[in-house]
């Protein structure tokens, strides 16, 4: 007997799905209303993408690889900012485009069906997961949108094409194109996406896999060129192998919030590491248990592939909280499915505990990280900075985040 199915009576109809989407939007807004009252530009969002778009043609905006790979979504946003909106409103564009991307995983979960979210309660939990565990450096900005696009690619991959409407099929193709050409996160799913298409053997899934494969070939060419001829960001260059091993564990398996600049008192790095090792062992158990169940095996393999390539491709191979977002969401979504059988499965009971503990930890610690680093209400407001620039054209507007870069604040050369 499935305890949760029988005791939570909700109907998965249009009203319910819209309620999930609206609820997710409210949760994002209420988590930090100041971001909507006083929108910001975040790091490379201003210093690279917008600054470049101001002085270059649309063609150059879409054909220049600034950070060692193509960033299509960032090009779309920066071209809109520079060519359509005034300087005063560019932060509004970034914030709301970031808001739109954050809602995309929730939309996919709410308006599609898959074994991982095949009941109303599962949809609520999975939607909650993709919002709550999001690292602060991904929150309401477009700089790191490719990590969210990577999760979107995973969600599209596991959905059977037979369950999609015609409109959803075309919409998901567009999302795959944008995701595949916006950073490397989406293309890490290419091997398992091809495997999923082979197993499903549907025309639409082959089309989806073909789109991602083509994007992967294009993106790989740009990445390899950057590594061999202009490796500004030192991809595949390691300074401390111990740090790489450590972040592979905590980014991909700890499921807990972590960031080197802060001391959280409760969640020490020793505890996070130990918890990550334990979850890694549980992950290995799930792999072995599902070796013949391809519906579960493909997502589990995806987690491993993305975890390896994300860590190796991170800056200085040193990982970070943004690299943890996709693996954490995948594992928690899988564990949610396990938890729904907890009355008859010890693994399901363990999964339920892990989900509750991880979501609670992320909810509690998130605020402390956010106000110390990601967004501070007394930090310079974008419109005030633009006002100073209007008065003095040599002035460089200050933007978020709060940490110091190269000995100084993040500033835009206008």
C-alpha angles and dihedrals in degrees: 000000000000103000097193095047093051098044103042108063111193130143119230096221134133093273091053093048093049089048090056092050094047091044091052091049091051091048091053092048096045093047088071114357091175090073089064094041093048109019119201143200114237124218112286089012085078107017095051116013103036095034089053095044092054093065104030139069124260088251091057091045092057098040101046119095103207102175104032097280139051116279105192098166092049088050090052092050097044093047090053090048096047101036103035112022133056121251090254091062103043092097089054090055092050094047096049094043088052088049090052093051092048090056094051097081089048091050091051093050094044098045101039137056130234135149089256092059103020096134134052093249092050089051091052093049095045091048089050090050097055090053103038099049095047112124115242092242089063094048116119098332135101098221092089098028092123090074090058089044087055090057090047089054091052092050092049090048096057095045116095109240089220090071095055127098119231091256092051091051092057093040092052091049089056091048090051091051092049092043095046092051094042108078128314100281096091096045091057085076093059097100095049092039089057090047090050091050091050092051095045095041095198125143093233094051090050089052091050092048091047091053092051092045092053091048089048092054092050093044093046091053091053093045094049091047090052093048095050101036110020111016096167092152094045096236114192089014116124128197099176120023091192090060090050093052091044094052092044087062101042098036095049105030114016093077086198130112113263136167129163099223094063140061111215096186093211101048103048119185090246090057093045091051093048091047090049092053091050092050089046089057090048089050090053089051091052090050092053093043092052098041090122097034104085094183088065099027097059094056090045092051089047090057091053094046094048091045093054097044094042092054094044092047096045121109108288086349086276100126124211143194095286090059089056096061100082098042091045093051093046094049095045091048090052091046090051089061089049092050093059090071096046095125091065102026131063088200089055092052090050089049091053091052092048092050094049094046095046097046091047092049093048091048094051100042097039095080094053092053093045100053094042097049121356102050133359121184095219093052116108113289116230096235091050090051091050089051089056090048091050088055093045118024091199092061116109112215115234117231139181147306109074100223118098120254121204093342097310147060124285104268134172121229101219 
